[in-house]
Amino acid sequence: RGLASEIADDLNGSIPTVASPLRLTQTPPRTTLPPPRLGEHSRDVLKDILSLDEAELDQLASDGVIADPV
């Protein structure tokens, strides 16, 4: 049925995943990005939502509260 799929990933080569079950002829779904890595968006979210500055984010990272991206 074509549900098994793989996504190219710079770190892991390829990641097995499940493709979208939707079958659309005009706009077929595509999965081109790998899932986010641990901590990949933490700084952006904390900056945007809590308005933390770089010094505060660095302190949180050094204290082990947030993970820096792998």
C-alpha positions as CSV (number, residue, x, y, z in Angstrom):
1,R,0.0,0.0,0.0
2,G,3.0,2.3,0.0
3,L,2.8,3.3,3.6
4,A,6.4,2.4,4.5
5,S,8.7,5.3,3.7
6,E,12.1,6.6,4.4
7,I,13.3,10.2,5.1
8,A,16.9,11.2,4.3
9,D,18.7,12.5,7.4
10,D,22.2,14.0,7.6
11,L,23.0,12.4,10.9
12,N,21.4,9.0,10.6
13,G,21.4,8.4,6.8
14,S,17.7,7.5,6.5
15,I,14.9,7.2,8.9
16,P,12.1,4.7,8.4
17,T,8.7,6.3,8.8
18,V,5.0,5.8,7.9
19,A,3.8,7.8,4.8
20,S,0.6,9.7,4.8
21,P,-2.4,7.4,4.1
22,L,-4.0,10.2,2.0
23,R,-3.8,9.7,-1.8
24,L,-4.4,13.0,-3.5
25,T,-3.8,13.3,-7.3
26,Q,-3.4,17.0,-7.5
27,T,-1.3,17.6,-4.4
28,P,0.3,14.4,-3.2
29,P,1.6,14.6,0.4
30,R,5.4,14.7,0.8
31,T,7.5,14.2,3.8
32,T,10.9,15.7,3.2
33,L,12.1,16.8,6.6
34,P,13.4,14.5,9.3
35,P,11.8,14.8,12.8
36,P,13.3,17.5,15.0
37,R,16.3,16.5,17.2
38,L,16.2,16.9,20.9
39,G,16.5,20.6,21.8
40,E,16.4,21.7,18.1
41,H,13.7,24.3,18.7
42,S,13.9,24.9,22.4
43,R,15.8,28.2,22.1
44,D,13.4,29.6,19.5
45,V,10.3,28.6,21.5
46,L,11.7,30.1,24.7
47,K,12.7,33.3,23.0
48,D,9.4,33.8,21.3
49,I,7.0,32.7,24.1
50,L,8.9,33.7,27.2
51,S,11.1,36.5,25.7
52,L,14.3,35.0,27.2
53,D,17.6,36.5,26.0
54,E,20.7,34.6,25.0
55,A,22.3,34.9,28.4
56,E,19.3,33.3,30.1
57,L,19.2,30.6,27.5
58,D,22.9,29.9,27.9
59,Q,22.4,29.6,31.7
60,L,19.5,27.2,31.2
61,A,21.6,25.1,28.9
62,S,24.6,25.0,31.2
63,D,22.3,24.1,34.1
64,G,21.0,21.2,32.0
65,V,17.4,22.5,32.0
66,I,17.3,22.6,28.2
67,A,19.3,20.5,25.8
68,D,21.4,22.0,23.0
69,P,20.7,20.3,19.7
70,V,22.7,17.2,18.9
